[in-house]
Amino acid sequence: MTGWARTPSVLAMDNRAPLVTRLRPGQVLAVGIGLAAAYGGAAWVLFTHKSPQPVVSALGTLLTAVAIVLARRHTVWAFASAWVPLALMPVDSSLGFVAVLPLCYALFRVAGGCGRRTALILLAVAEAGALATVLPDGGAGAVVPFGMMFAAAWVTGYVAAQQRGHNRELVLQQERMRIARELHDIVAHSMSVITVQAGYGYLVIDERPDEARASLAAIESAGRQTLAELRQVLGVLRSAQDQPAALDPMPGLGQLEQLVEDTGRAGVKVRLTVTGRPVDVPAGIGLSAYRIVQEGLTNVVKHAATSGADALVEYRPTELAIRITDDGAGCPDGVVGTGHGLIGIRERVALYGGSLRAGPLPGRGFELSARLPLNGRPA
């Protein structure tokens, strides 16, 4: 067996993420300044340049532009910067129309980035600011439309933040499940080898000490390899908060020979056959193929009560076919499809839109057969 490697985070691999999340901080700031300048210039030309209070109008327009720049990192300050022009509407009625969009954007960011109490307080302040629209002439103003816009922006930001939190929890759950499957695959195979070798060594230690010594060597080798792989997994978990760990490549189709050799130490001679024209496969499919073979051979060691098995890996034009068979006793009643290993394999196969069959053969023996589309994409 070989080491287990850290795979990129699901979020980091998501090419559908917003463009702004893939820009460097300096580029994000430049985009924000450009948008703010464009909005401020348009607001001045369309609304505030004819104001009888040019100083107040210029200041209010500048503050709305500043709010756009601040909204991404300093949401409360952005809210204040956009709210002040709204409050100045009794002096210049045009400032309310200039301030409404930046204030909505600031409320969206506040609802998604601040604590609930702070966000609710700022929403109330924004709604109170909408009352300033009645002051210039004492009419109905824009209290209702502005108030609805502010509330809608706040609710949208809040819902978006809740959805992001749910997505993060889902990603963490998927990562925990993936790590649990890896741990099972690592430990189950190695412990099967160790258990069989220990039992055999115990039986022959008096009559054939050389063979018992070989069994102990196999146990030591399997134990060291298991510890190495567990160290890789723990390195991944630690590197989430520390610096990225330097880890070995994840196992794949290139490590099948070593897997067959390890299984042979457990007393099961595996005949590995690779047919078709080998092609480079995605790392995820290669890892899944390795784990399928590993689980199949682990089941042979644990349940088949046989000394031989066949492993076939077939490269087809559009898919990778895997078949593990033996002529042993099969699986005990109730085992097929209920073990954690087979459940994990079914999940791996389903992830890439493949198919899996696991069951006894007619008469005697057991078969584990899987097909993985080579153009499959994780669901």
Secondary structure, DSSP 8 states (H G I E B T S, - for coil): ---------HHHH-TTS-GGGGS-HHHHHHHHHHHHHHHHHHHIIIIITT-S-HHHHHHHHHHHHHHHHHTTT-HHHHHHHHHHHHHTTTT-THHHHHHHHHHHHHHHHHHHHS-HHHHHHHHHHHHHHHGGGGTTTSS-TTHHHHHHHHHHHHHHHHHHHHHHHHHHHHHHHHHHHHHHHHHHHHHHHHHHHHHHHHHHHHHHTTT-HHHHHHHHHHHHHHHHHHHHHHHHHHHHHHHTTSS---------GGGHHHHHHHHHHTT-EEEEEEES------HHHHHHHHHHHHHHHHHIIIII--SEEEEEEEE-SSEEEEEEEE-S----TTTTTTSHHHHHHHHHHHHTT-EEEEEE-SSS-EEEEEEEETT----
